[in-house]
Amino acid sequence: MEQRRKGMGKGGGIGTEQRSKLTGEKAGGMAFIANRGQWDGAVRFLLDKPGQRVWFADREVVYDLANHRGDRHILRQRFVGAAGVASGHRLLPGRWNFFTTAAPFTSVPAFAEVHYSAIAPGIRLADSTKPRKGS
């Protein structure tokens, strides 16, 4: 179990969460974790990896970046006029558990991809945990 700072906590404040994961961690631990009430209602998914937390909402992506000194930088990428919503694809095995001060959230699913269906007419966006060729 690990304790982490939370960037988009309930009520929009910074808080803490205790998190444990059941079976099925993907190589490298990268997964888009679904929001089942453990975070702010605007958040649909979280990608949590060393040095950054990436929050996926319906019409924006928020990058919470930290360097080796612990300095944090927040970058928001908004999809102005977007009609689509963020949706999880390629369900990963296993489930996550979150123990917050409000309540426990158990058996939370995680996905290998997040898709935005209509960020502009005829344009969709997909983000994946799978490394790109050449990187």
C-alpha positions in Angstrom: 0.0 0.0 0.0 1.3 3.5 -0.8 0.2 6.9 0.2 0.2 9.6 -2.5 -0.7 13.3 -2.9 -3.9 13.8 -4.9 -4.1 16.5 -7.5 -7.8 16.6 -8.2 -9.3 15.5 -4.9 -12.9 15.7 -3.8 -13.8 19.4 -3.5 -10.9 20.3 -5.8 -8.4 20.3 -3.0 -5.1 18.5 -2.5 -5.5 15.6 -0.2 -4.2 12.1 0.4 -5.3 8.7 -0.6 -4.3 5.3 0.5 -4.2 2.9 -2.5 -3.7 -0.8 -2.9 -4.0 -2.8 -6.1 -5.2 -6.3 -6.5 -3.8 -8.6 -9.2 -3.1 -7.8 -12.8 -0.6 -5.0 -12.8 0.5 -4.3 -16.4 4.3 -4.2 -17.1 5.6 -0.9 -15.9 2.5 -0.4 -13.9 0.9 1.9 -16.4 -2.9 1.9 -16.6 -5.8 4.4 -17.1 -7.6 4.0 -13.8 -11.4 4.7 -13.9 -12.9 7.2 -11.5 -15.6 5.5 -9.4 -16.0 8.5 -7.0 -12.5 8.4 -5.5 -11.6 11.7 -7.2 -13.3 14.9 -8.3 -16.4 14.2 -10.4 -15.0 15.9 -13.5 -12.2 13.2 -13.7 -12.9 10.2 -15.8 -9.5 8.5 -15.7 -6.0 8.8 -14.1 -2.7 7.7 -15.6 -0.2 7.7 -12.7 3.5 7.2 -13.5 6.8 8.4 -12.0 7.1 12.1 -12.2 3.6 12.7 -13.5 -0.1 12.2 -13.0 -2.3 12.7 -16.0 -6.0 13.4 -15.3 -8.5 12.8 -18.1 -11.8 14.7 -18.0 -14.4 14.8 -20.8 -13.1 18.0 -22.5 -9.6 18.3 -21.1 -6.4 16.6 -20.0 -4.5 17.9 -17.0 -0.8 17.1 -16.6 0.5 17.2 -13.0 4.3 17.1 -13.5 7.0 16.9 -10.8 10.7 17.0 -11.3 13.4 15.3 -9.2 13.4 18.2 -6.7 9.7 17.8 -6.1 8.7 21.0 -8.0 5.2 20.7 -9.5 3.9 22.1 -12.7 0.3 21.9 -13.9 -0.5 22.0 -17.7 -4.1 21.9 -18.9 -5.0 20.9 -22.4 -8.6 21.9 -23.1 -10.6 20.7 -26.1 -12.7 23.8 -26.8 -16.0 23.0 -28.5 -15.4 19.2 -28.1 -18.6 17.1 -28.1 -17.1 13.7 -27.2 -16.3 12.2 -23.8 -13.4 10.2 -22.5 -14.0 6.5 -22.6 -11.8 3.5 -21.5 -10.8 0.8 -23.9 -9.1 -2.6 -23.6 -10.0 -3.5 -20.0 -6.9 -4.7 -18.1 -7.0 -7.7 -15.7 -7.1 -7.0 -12.0 -8.8 -4.2 -10.0 -7.6 -1.2 -7.9 -8.7 -0.3 -4.3 -8.7 3.2 -2.9 -9.1 4.0 0.7 -9.9 7.7 1.1 -11.0 9.7 4.2 -14.5 9.8 2.6 -15.0 6.1 1.9 -13.3 3.0 0.4 -13.6 2.5 -3.4 -13.0 -1.1 -4.3 -12.7 -3.2 -7.5 -12.0 -0.1 -9.6 -11.2 -1.1 -13.2 -8.3 0.1 -15.3 -7.8 0.3 -19.1 -4.9 0.2 -21.6 -6.4 3.1 -23.6 -8.5 6.2 -23.3 -10.3 7.6 -26.4 -12.0 10.9 -27.0 -14.6 10.4 -29.8 -15.1 13.9 -31.1 -12.7 16.6 -30.0 -13.4 18.4 -33.3 -15.6 17.5 -36.2 -14.2 14.3 -37.7 -11.3 14.1 -35.2 -10.8 11.6 -32.4 -8.0 11.2 -30.0 -6.6 8.0 -28.4 -3.9 7.7 -25.7 -2.4 4.3 -24.9 0.0 2.8 -22.3 1.7 0.9 -25.2 5.1 2.5 -26.1 5.4 3.9 -29.6 7.8 2.3 -32.0 11.2 3.9 -31.8 10.8 5.3 -28.2 
